[in-house]
Amino acid sequence: MTTHTVLPARRRRSSKPIMLTVAALLALVAGCAGETGRTAPVSVSTVSVGPDTLGALAPAWPKDGQAAVTVEGAREPVASGAAKPTPTASLAKVMTAYVFLKSKPLAAGAAGPTFTVSAEEANRYPERLRRFESLTPVRPGEPFTERRALEALMAVSASNIAHEIARWVDGDEATFVARMNRTAKELGMRDTTYTDPSGFDRATVSTAADQVRLFTVAMRDPAFAAVAGVRSYTDSTQVTKANSNTLLGREGVLAGKTGFTTPAGGNLVFAAERLIDGRPQLVVAAVMAQRKGSSAAAAINASETLIRSVGTS
């Protein structure tokens, strides 16, 4: 039986909704073309809501796994399924991106500082490939601007870039993972534990509600909103790959992150603009532990059903 509850309130850094003027929004969209020349979708002005707004919704929850949804301005998400920590797979890269941006703030549309790929990580490419990790080709000393690294991380889920980001920020992975866990605690993500920056490790676990909390906060950073909505990524060999989140641009979906491993199943966290009571609202939702198939497709399908049930496009 599917159950849903409004989760108890947890301490948050801020309860302010995203508030962008029309002029600021147009400037942001223009700037988000970035290095790729593609315009990334961004969030729009929202109106504060109270808990009654969430209570009046009737989300179409997935039959299996767990899910959560919130409207920007509400105190807490509503959730379905057992709120038991489950492997995040590549949803962990949302925290990696968020921590990267907190450590090295980036203006939306800007390239940011340039980093170089270590010989050690470049040499690990064949090993990671054998383990079926999602990757982007890299070579020793290859330059990555902060924005390009974030696009590789979010659009094609490059695990090798996640590990390099850990090194670029803190010098070693253990220190960066500790930073991820401190940040999770600060955001009230009590059911989340990170053991690696990519989520490939099955011991990196979270809940749909915690991922909604994180993504809601992350979307307040215009640079994050931009890179989380990039539709494709072109690697150093000039091969262009589409973002695996096929919901982007449909049903008002602005940004998101997919994840899949055999232990995790299919996962997706995303943000969408929906009309609720005739007003545009930023809706953030997550669907996790979808076990059908060998990709994130089941989570994407369940997410599409879920978001269609929340307001209108």
N, C-alpha and C positions, 0 to 999 in steps of 0.2 A: 504494500500500500504506500502510495506517495504521500508524504507529509510536508507541510511547510510551516515555517515559524518566522516571526520577526525576532532576530537575534538580539541579545541584551546589548545595551549601549557600551561602547568601549572608548577609551580616550583617543582623540584624534587631534592632529596638529591644527586643523582648521575645518570649519563647517561651511566656509564660504563657497558658493557656487562659482562656476566659471562665468565671468562677465566681460564680454568683448564688445566694444562698439562696432558699428558697421565699418567705420574707417579703419579701425585696428584690424578687423577681420580681413578686409581687402588687402591691407598691407601685408598681413601674415601670409595669406594665400600666395601673394606675388613673391614673397621671399622664400617660400617653401619649395620653389623649383630646384633650389640647391644645385649640387654638382651634377645630378642626373638629368636636369632639365624637365623633370616631371613634377607637376603640381600635386602635393599631397593634401588630402582633406584635413580639415581642422574642425574643432568644436565651435559651436555658435553660442549666442547669448542664451542664458537659461533663467528661469524664475525659481526662487526658493520655494520649496514645498515642505509640508509637514508630514508626520507619520500617517495621517489619514489618507494621503495620496497613495502611498504604497498599499495600505490596507484595502483600498478600493480596487486595486488591480487584481486580475485573475490570470496569472501567468500559466502558460501551457508547459508544465514541467516535463522533463524527460522521464521516461518510465524507469530507467536504471541510473546508477551513478548518483551524482549530486549536482545541484545547480544553485545559483543565487542571483539576485537582481536588485538594483537600487536605482533611485532617481536622484540626480545631483541636488543636494540640499536636504535630503532625508537623513535622519540620524544614523540609521542602520539598514543593511540589506535584509530582504526576506530570502529564505533559503528553503530548499527541498532536498529530501534524501538524508542519509546519515551524515552528520557533520564530522566525519572521521578523517583525519589527515590521510591523503592519498598521494602517490607520486605525481609531481608536477609535470614531468618531462620538460619541454622547452618553455613552459610558462615561467620557469625560473629566470629566463632571460629578461623578463619585464623588470624584475628587481635589479638585475645586472645593469640594464640600461638606466634605470632610475638612479642607482648609486653612482654610475658613471657621470650622469648629468648633474647630480648634487655635488660631486667632487670637482667637476670641470664644467660649469654652466656654459650653455651654448645658446646663442641667439637663434631664433627660428630662421632658417634659410642660410645661416652662416656655415662655413666649412669647419671652423674651429681649429685647434692645434693639430699638428701632424705627429703620428707615432710610427714606429717601425716594427715589423714582425721579427721576432727572435728566431735565430737559427734552430733553437731547440723545438719551438712550436712548429716551424716549417718541416722539420724532420719527422715530427710525429704524425704528419698527414696520412701516410700509408696505414699506420696503426689505427688511427681514428676511423679511416675508411673501412678497414676490416671489421670494426666494431659497429658499423652501420650508423655512425654519427652523421648528422647533417653538417655539411662543411662548405666552405668556399676555398678555391685554390689560393694558396699563398706561397711566397718564396722568401728566403732569408733577406732581411733588410727592406722588404716591400713597404712603401709608405701608405699609411691609412690616415686620412683626416678623421677627426672625431665623428663627423656626420656620416662619412662613408662606412666607418666601422659600425655605427648604430644602424644604418640601413642594412648592412650585411647581417647583423644580429637579428633584426626584427623581420626583414622581408624574406630572407632565405634561411634564417635560423642557424647561422654559422656558429657551431660550437667552438671551433678553433679560435674564432674572434672573441667569444665570451671568455676563454681562458687568457687570451692576450690582454683583454680589458682589465682583468684582475691584476695582471702584472704591471700594466701601464699605470693603474691607480695606486696600488699598494706595494708593488715590488715582488709580491709572492701571493699565491692563491689562498693560503690559510688566512692571512691577514684580511684579504678582501672578503672571504666568506664570513669571517667574524663581523666585518662591517655590514654585510647583508643581514645577518641575524640581529645585530643591534638596531638596524633600521626597521626591520620587521617588528621588533618589540616596541619601538617608538610609535609605529603606526597602529598598534593594537592588534597585530596579527599573532594571536596567542597559539594558534594551531599550526604554525608554520615553522619548519626547520630547513635551513639550507646547508648542504654539505659540499656543493660545488656550484660554479657560476653558470653552468649550462643546463642543469636539470637531467643530464644523462644518468647520473647516479640515482638509483631508485630510493636512496635514503633521503633525498631532497623531497620533502612532502609539504602539503598545504591543504586547504579546503577551498571550495568555491567561494565562500563568503570572504575569506581572507584575500583571495585574489581580486575580488571585486573592490575591497577596501584599498588595496594597493593601486589598482588601475585607475580608480576614481581620483586618487591623489596625483598619480603620474600624469593624468590628462590635464592637470592644471599647468603643466609646463608646456608651452607652445612647441618647443623643440621636440619633446617626446611625442606630442600629438601628431606632429608632422611625420616623424620617422615611423611611427606605428601605423601610419596610413599609406606608406609607400607601396605602390602596386607591383613593382618589379625591381630587380637589382642586376646590374651588369658587372661581372667579375673581371679580374685582370686579364683573362683570356678572351675578353669581349663576348662572352656567352651571357645572354640575358635570360633570367629565370623569373617567372611570375611568383608573386606572393602566394603561399599556399592557402591563405585565408580568402576563399572565394566569396565570402560575404561582403568584402569591401566594396562600397559603392552601391550595395543593394540594401533595401529595407532601412535606409538611413544610416548604415554602418559606416563609421568614420575611421576607426582604428581597431587594432586587435593583435592578438598573438596566439598562434596554434601551438600544439604540442602533441607528440605521440612517441611512446615507447611501448614495448610489450607489457611491462609491469604497470604502466600508467593508463594504457588505453588512450583514447582520443580526448584531448582537452582544447578548450578555446575560451579566452577572455576577450571581451570587446566592448566598445562604446558606440552608441548610436544616437542620432537625433530623432526623437519621436514626438509627435503631437499628442499631448495628454490634456484633456479638457480644453482643447483648442489652443494650447500654449506649447511652444517648442521646449523640450526638456532633454537634457543629456541623460541617457539611460546606460548604465554599465551592468554587464552580466557576465557570468562565467558558467560553463558546463564542463564537468570533469568526469573521469572514469567511465567513458563510453567504450565498451569492450568489443563492439562489432567491427570487424574488418581489421586492416593492418595499416591504417592511416588516421588522420584527424577527421576524416569525412563524416563519421557518425556524430562527432561533437559539433561539426559545422551544421549538419542537417538538424540536429536537436536545437541548436542555437537559433537557426532560422525560424523554426516553429515557435520557440520561446519569444523572440523579439516581435514576431507578428502579432502575438497576443497582448503586447504591451503598447497601448496607444496606436497611432496610425503613422504611416510613413509620410 
